[in-house]
Amino acid sequence: MFCFHHFLESKFKKWKQNAITVVGGNELGEGLNQLNYPYGMFIDKKTNIFLVVYENYHIALWKYNLKEGQIIKVGDRMDQLSHPTDVIADQQNDSIIIADYGNRRVVRWMNQTQQILIENIHCMGLAMDKNGFLYASDSKKNEVRRWKMGEYNNEGIVVAGGNGQGNHLKLLSRPTYIFVDEEQSVYVSDRNNHRVMKWRKDAKEGTIVAGGNGKGRNLNQLSSPQGVIVDDFGQVYVADLENHRVMRWCEGKEEGEIVVGGNQLNGPSGLSFDDEGNLYVVNCWNHRVEKFEIIL
């Protein structure tokens, strides 16, 4: 996803450690107040939550302060999506773009009409930059590509990876979620390498900005990172899936710090901030979304 967080007047913000459940929390299920392995998330300017529900094969929209969501039906049948993993809202044309992982494609849903944007892609994560360029990760080709708005019939441009699978700085291994900053640098959760990589615009290789010291629980390690977001100070926030925590890494530091964790999370995947600086975490294995309020 792509957003700017101008609420961060101070570099070292903290969040309350007791979460507020804002979506789900009513056990696993298919009801409008339930979730079944939620993954990616997008929060718009009205604090509406667009949520990918992996095992229910749909996108759910939870409007601000409502207790139940509404299912966004993509296509003519309820089975049009297969294990979707991420969603972003393109607010310029009131549409949503979905990583339809199981069908190996990226689709746009607008005005009750589905459009296939990209085919033959194992896309886990999506992002859009300030110019409207679309970015998509490919976990099989171990790369991230960029497409110009409206020009989805070509192969796009590789902006991260694309050199095969491995752990060298020019390689990725099963990239998942991505973030794009104002300078079009791409941050990639490099899942099987247990690190987050930063690829500057036109770079030939990336730099490690989180993890990269093997799989583990130490403060200089990650375990299967998922959602990633970056604040105005270049601090990287990452959902550390198998360690059940959210980490913050300051640029140039040897290790990160735990932002939220303890007994609050169970398999965190998607991450987002709202305009007030509150932190939202998709608590995948507990089938809910948690809100951690910022301490002002």
C-alpha positions as CSV (number, residue, x, y, z in Angstrom):
1,M,0.0,0.0,0.0
2,F,1.0,3.7,-0.3
3,C,0.4,6.4,2.2
4,F,2.1,9.2,4.1
5,H,2.0,9.6,7.8
6,H,2.4,13.3,8.7
7,F,1.1,12.7,12.2
8,L,4.6,11.6,13.3
9,E,5.8,14.9,14.7
10,S,8.1,13.0,17.0
11,K,10.3,10.1,15.7
12,F,9.8,7.7,18.5
13,K,6.0,7.3,18.9
14,K,4.5,4.6,21.1
15,W,1.2,2.8,21.1
16,K,-1.0,1.4,23.8
17,Q,-0.2,-2.3,24.3
18,N,-3.8,-3.4,24.8
19,A,-5.5,-3.7,21.5
20,I,-9.1,-2.8,20.5
21,T,-10.6,-5.3,18.2
22,V,-12.2,-3.3,15.3
23,V,-13.0,-6.1,12.9
24,G,-14.0,-9.7,13.6
25,G,-13.3,-11.1,17.0
26,N,-16.2,-13.4,16.9
27,E,-14.3,-16.6,16.1
28,L,-13.7,-18.1,12.7
29,G,-16.7,-18.0,10.4
30,E,-18.5,-16.6,7.4
31,G,-20.9,-14.2,9.1
32,L,-20.7,-10.5,8.5
33,N,-19.2,-10.0,11.9
34,Q,-16.7,-12.9,11.4
35,L,-13.4,-13.5,9.5
36,N,-11.7,-16.5,8.1
37,Y,-7.9,-15.9,7.8
38,P,-7.7,-12.2,6.9
39,Y,-4.5,-11.2,5.1
40,G,-4.0,-7.8,3.5
41,M,-5.7,-4.5,4.5
42,F,-6.2,-0.9,3.1
43,I,-7.5,2.0,5.2
44,D,-8.9,5.0,3.3
45,K,-9.0,8.6,4.4
46,K,-12.4,8.0,6.1
47,T,-10.9,5.2,8.2
48,N,-12.9,2.6,6.3
49,I,-11.1,-0.8,6.2
50,F,-10.9,-2.8,3.1
51,L,-9.9,-6.3,4.1
52,V,-8.9,-9.4,2.2
53,V,-10.4,-12.6,3.6
54,Y,-8.2,-15.4,2.3
55,E,-10.3,-18.5,3.1
56,N,-13.7,-16.8,2.4
57,Y,-12.5,-15.8,-1.1
58,H,-13.8,-12.2,-0.8
59,I,-13.1,-8.6,0.0
60,A,-14.9,-7.1,3.1
61,L,-15.5,-3.4,3.7
62,W,-15.8,-2.4,7.3
63,K,-17.0,1.2,7.5
64,Y,-15.8,3.3,10.4
65,N,-17.2,2.3,13.8
66,L,-19.6,-0.3,12.4
67,K,-19.8,-3.8,14.0
68,E,-20.5,-5.7,10.8
69,G,-18.8,-5.6,7.4
70,Q,-20.2,-5.8,3.9
71,I,-18.9,-8.3,1.4
72,I,-17.7,-6.7,-1.9
73,K,-18.9,-9.2,-4.5
74,V,-16.3,-9.3,-7.2
75,G,-17.6,-10.8,-10.5
76,D,-20.9,-12.6,-11.2
77,R,-20.3,-15.5,-8.9
78,M,-19.1,-15.7,-5.3
79,D,-16.2,-17.9,-6.4
80,Q,-14.6,-15.3,-8.7
81,L,-11.7,-14.8,-6.3
82,S,-9.4,-17.6,-5.2
83,H,-7.3,-17.0,-2.1
84,P,-6.9,-13.2,-2.5
85,T,-4.0,-11.8,-0.5
86,D,-4.0,-8.0,-0.8
87,V,-6.2,-5.0,-1.8
88,I,-5.7,-1.3,-2.4
89,A,-8.3,1.4,-3.0
90,D,-7.7,3.6,-6.0
91,Q,-9.6,6.6,-4.7
92,Q,-9.1,8.6,-7.9
93,N,-11.6,6.5,-9.8
94,D,-13.5,4.9,-6.8
95,S,-12.2,1.3,-7.5
96,I,-10.4,-1.4,-5.7
97,I,-7.4,-3.4,-7.0
98,I,-7.1,-7.0,-5.7
99,A,-4.2,-9.5,-5.7
100,D,-6.2,-12.6,-6.8
101,Y,-3.4,-15.0,-5.8
102,G,-5.1,-18.3,-6.5
103,N,-6.1,-17.2,-10.0
104,R,-2.7,-15.8,-10.7
105,R,-3.9,-12.4,-11.6
106,V,-4.5,-8.8,-10.5
107,V,-8.0,-7.5,-11.0
108,R,-9.8,-4.1,-10.7
109,W,-13.4,-3.9,-9.4
110,M,-15.2,-0.7,-10.4
111,N,-18.9,0.1,-11.0
112,Q,-19.9,-3.6,-10.5
113,T,-17.5,-4.6,-13.2
114,Q,-14.4,-6.7,-13.0
115,Q,-11.3,-6.0,-15.2
116,I,-8.3,-8.2,-15.3
117,L,-5.2,-5.9,-15.2
118,I,-2.3,-8.4,-15.0
119,E,-2.3,-12.1,-15.7
120,N,0.1,-15.0,-15.0
121,I,1.4,-13.5,-11.7
122,H,1.6,-15.0,-8.3
123,C,1.0,-11.6,-6.6
124,M,1.0,-11.4,-2.8
125,G,1.3,-7.6,-2.4
126,L,0.2,-4.4,-4.1
127,A,1.1,-0.8,-3.8
128,M,0.4,2.5,-5.7
129,D,2.7,5.5,-5.7
130,K,1.8,9.2,-5.8
131,N,1.9,9.2,-9.7
132,G,-0.6,6.3,-9.9
133,F,1.9,3.7,-10.9
134,L,0.9,0.2,-9.8
135,Y,3.4,-2.1,-8.1
136,A,2.9,-5.9,-7.7
137,S,5.1,-8.6,-6.1
138,D,5.5,-12.0,-7.7
139,S,6.4,-14.7,-5.2
140,K,7.2,-17.2,-7.9
141,K,9.4,-15.0,-10.1
142,N,10.9,-13.4,-7.0
143,E,10.4,-9.9,-8.2
144,V,8.4,-6.7,-8.0
145,R,7.2,-5.0,-11.2
146,R,5.7,-1.5,-11.9
147,W,3.0,-0.6,-14.4
148,K,2.0,2.8,-15.6
149,M,-1.6,3.6,-15.1
150,G,-3.7,2.3,-17.9
151,E,-0.9,0.4,-19.5
152,Y,-1.4,-3.1,-18.1
153,N,-1.1,-5.0,-21.4
154,N,2.7,-5.0,-21.2
155,E,5.0,-6.8,-18.9
156,G,5.8,-3.8,-16.7
157,I,9.2,-2.8,-15.4
158,V,11.2,-4.8,-12.8
159,V,11.9,-2.5,-9.8
160,A,13.1,-5.1,-7.3
161,G,14.6,-8.6,-7.7
162,G,14.0,-10.3,-11.0
163,N,17.4,-12.1,-10.9
164,G,16.3,-15.5,-9.6
165,Q,15.9,-16.8,-6.1
166,G,18.5,-16.4,-3.4
167,N,19.8,-14.3,-0.5
168,H,22.2,-12.0,-2.3
169,L,21.3,-8.3,-2.3
170,K,20.1,-8.4,-5.9
171,L,17.9,-11.5,-5.2
172,L,14.6,-12.2,-3.4
173,S,13.0,-15.3,-2.0
174,R,9.2,-15.4,-2.0
175,P,8.5,-11.7,-1.7
176,T,5.1,-10.9,-0.1
177,Y,4.0,-7.4,0.9
178,I,5.4,-4.1,-0.4
179,F,5.5,-0.4,0.3
180,V,6.4,2.5,-2.0
181,D,7.6,5.9,-0.5
182,E,7.5,9.4,-2.0
183,E,10.8,8.8,-3.8
184,Q,9.5,5.6,-5.4
185,S,11.8,3.4,-3.3
186,V,10.3,0.0,-3.0
187,Y,10.3,-1.8,0.4
188,V,9.8,-5.6,0.1
189,S,9.1,-8.2,2.7
190,D,11.5,-10.9,1.6
191,R,9.7,-13.7,3.4
192,N,12.0,-16.7,3.0
193,N,15.1,-14.6,3.6
194,H,13.5,-13.3,6.8
195,R,14.3,-9.7,5.9
196,V,12.9,-6.4,4.5
197,M,14.7,-5.0,1.4
198,K,14.8,-1.4,0.1
199,W,15.2,-0.9,-3.6
200,R,15.8,2.7,-4.6
201,K,14.5,3.8,-7.9
202,D,16.6,2.4,-10.8
203,A,18.8,0.4,-8.3
204,K,20.5,-2.8,-9.4
205,E,20.4,-4.3,-6.0
206,G,18.6,-3.7,-2.7
207,T,19.8,-2.9,0.9
208,I,18.7,-4.7,4.0
209,V,16.6,-2.4,6.3
210,A,15.2,-5.0,8.7
211,G,16.3,-8.5,9.6
212,G,18.7,-10.4,7.4
213,N,20.3,-12.3,10.2
214,G,18.5,-15.6,9.6
215,K,15.2,-16.8,11.0
216,G,14.8,-16.2,14.7
217,R,13.4,-14.2,17.6
218,N,16.3,-11.9,18.5
219,L,15.9,-8.2,18.0
220,N,18.1,-8.3,14.9
221,Q,16.0,-11.1,13.3
222,L,12.6,-11.7,11.7
223,S,10.6,-14.9,11.0
224,S,8.5,-14.8,7.8
225,P,7.9,-11.1,7.6
226,Q,4.6,-10.0,6.0
227,G,3.1,-6.5,6.0
228,V,5.4,-3.5,5.8
229,I,4.9,0.2,6.1
230,V,7.3,3.2,6.3
231,D,6.8,6.5,8.1
232,D,8.0,10.0,7.2
233,F,11.3,9.4,9.0
234,G,12.1,6.3,7.0
235,Q,11.4,4.0,9.9
236,V,10.3,0.5,8.8
237,Y,7.4,-1.2,10.5
238,V,7.0,-4.9,9.7
239,A,4.6,-7.6,10.7
240,D,6.8,-10.4,12.1
241,L,4.4,-13.2,11.4
242,E,5.8,-16.2,13.2
243,N,7.2,-14.2,16.1
244,H,3.7,-12.7,16.7
245,R,4.9,-9.1,16.9
246,V,5.3,-5.8,15.0
247,M,8.8,-4.5,14.8
248,R,10.2,-1.0,14.1
249,W,13.6,-0.6,12.5
250,C,15.4,2.8,12.3
251,E,17.6,3.2,9.2
252,G,21.1,2.2,9.9
253,K,20.4,0.4,13.1
254,E,21.7,-3.2,13.7
255,E,18.4,-4.3,15.4
256,G,14.8,-3.4,15.7
257,E,12.5,-2.8,18.6
258,I,9.1,-4.4,19.4
259,V,6.3,-1.9,18.9
260,V,3.4,-4.3,19.8
261,G,3.5,-8.0,20.7
262,G,3.3,-9.9,23.9
263,N,0.0,-11.9,24.0
264,Q,-1.8,-9.5,21.7
265,L,-1.0,-11.0,18.3
266,N,-1.2,-14.4,16.7
267,G,0.2,-14.4,13.1
268,P,0.1,-10.7,12.2
269,S,0.0,-10.0,8.5
270,G,-1.3,-6.7,7.2
271,L,-0.4,-3.3,8.7
272,S,-1.7,0.2,8.3
273,F,-1.8,3.6,10.1
274,D,-4.8,5.9,10.1
275,D,-4.5,9.7,9.8
276,E,-4.3,10.1,13.6
277,G,-1.4,7.7,13.9
278,N,-3.2,4.7,15.3
279,L,-1.7,1.4,14.3
280,Y,-3.9,-1.3,12.7
281,V,-2.8,-4.9,12.5
282,V,-4.4,-7.9,10.7
283,N,-4.3,-10.6,13.4
284,C,-4.6,-13.4,10.9
285,W,-4.6,-16.5,13.0
286,N,-7.1,-15.0,15.5
287,H,-9.4,-13.9,12.6
288,R,-9.6,-10.2,13.5
289,V,-8.1,-6.7,13.1
290,E,-6.6,-5.0,16.0
291,K,-6.3,-1.2,16.6
292,F,-3.4,0.0,18.8
293,E,-4.1,3.6,19.9
294,I,-1.2,6.1,19.7
295,I,0.0,7.6,22.9
296,L,0.1,11.4,22.4
